[in-house]
Amino acid sequence: MLIAQLSQLLILLWKLSSVFVIPLIMVGYVMVMNSYDESFTFEDLDQGKNFHKWLVLAIYLVYLLLWNRSNKGVVSYLKKLEY
């Protein structure tokens, strides 16, 4: 019973990860850019050049592609945990 509920929770979190990864990508991008340029902040990403915005969008689209490719396998594996 507990494993079935945990499996359903993991499936829900897996599906929601396609949306919740956006802030993580933005924070990660700012942290990586800040390691190269000490003055890079989220404001620079928000108000800065479109190159940074396009790069964050490209990273998100790559994540969605990988998510879409692995979705069927992950969901089937998590559903096996229910039984």
C-alpha positions as CSV (number, residue, x, y, z in Angstrom):
1,M,0.0,0.0,0.0
2,L,2.7,2.4,1.0
3,I,4.8,1.5,-2.1
4,A,1.9,2.1,-4.4
5,Q,1.3,5.6,-2.9
6,L,5.0,6.3,-3.2
7,S,5.0,5.2,-6.8
8,Q,2.1,7.4,-7.6
9,L,3.8,10.3,-5.9
10,L,7.0,9.7,-7.9
11,I,5.0,9.6,-11.1
12,L,3.4,12.9,-10.3
13,L,6.8,14.5,-9.4
14,W,8.2,13.1,-12.6
15,K,5.5,14.7,-14.7
16,L,5.7,18.0,-12.8
17,S,9.4,18.1,-13.3
18,S,8.9,19.3,-16.8
19,V,7.6,22.5,-15.3
20,F,9.6,22.8,-12.1
21,V,12.9,22.4,-13.8
22,I,12.7,26.0,-15.3
23,P,13.7,27.8,-12.1
24,L,16.4,25.2,-11.4
25,I,17.9,25.8,-14.9
26,M,17.8,29.6,-14.4
27,V,19.4,29.4,-10.9
28,G,22.0,26.9,-12.2
29,Y,22.8,29.1,-15.2
30,V,23.3,32.2,-13.0
31,M,25.5,30.1,-10.7
32,V,27.6,28.9,-13.6
33,M,27.9,32.3,-15.2
34,N,28.7,33.8,-11.8
35,S,31.7,31.5,-11.5
36,Y,33.1,32.9,-14.7
37,D,32.0,36.5,-14.1
38,E,31.7,37.5,-10.5
39,S,29.2,40.3,-11.2
40,F,26.6,38.1,-13.1
41,T,23.3,38.1,-11.3
42,F,19.7,37.1,-12.0
43,E,19.1,40.7,-13.0
44,D,21.7,40.4,-15.7
45,L,19.8,37.3,-17.0
46,D,16.5,39.1,-16.8
47,Q,17.5,42.5,-18.2
48,G,20.6,41.5,-20.2
49,K,21.3,40.3,-23.6
50,N,18.9,38.0,-25.4
51,F,21.8,35.5,-25.8
52,H,21.4,34.4,-22.2
53,K,17.7,34.0,-22.5
54,W,18.0,31.9,-25.7
55,L,20.6,29.7,-24.0
56,V,18.3,29.1,-21.0
57,L,15.5,28.3,-23.4
58,A,17.7,25.9,-25.4
59,I,18.8,24.1,-22.2
60,Y,15.1,23.8,-21.2
61,L,14.2,22.4,-24.7
62,V,17.0,19.9,-24.4
63,Y,15.6,18.8,-21.0
64,L,12.2,18.5,-22.5
65,L,13.5,16.4,-25.4
66,L,15.3,14.1,-22.9
67,W,12.3,14.0,-20.7
68,N,10.0,13.1,-23.6
69,R,12.4,10.3,-24.8
70,S,12.7,8.7,-21.3
71,N,9.1,9.3,-20.1
72,K,7.6,6.0,-21.3
73,G,10.4,4.0,-19.6
74,V,10.3,5.9,-16.4
75,V,6.6,5.7,-16.0
76,S,6.5,2.0,-16.8
77,Y,9.3,1.4,-14.3
78,L,7.4,3.4,-11.6
79,K,4.2,1.6,-12.3
80,K,6.0,-1.8,-11.9
81,L,6.8,-0.6,-8.3
82,E,3.1,-0.5,-7.5
83,Y,2.6,-4.2,-8.0
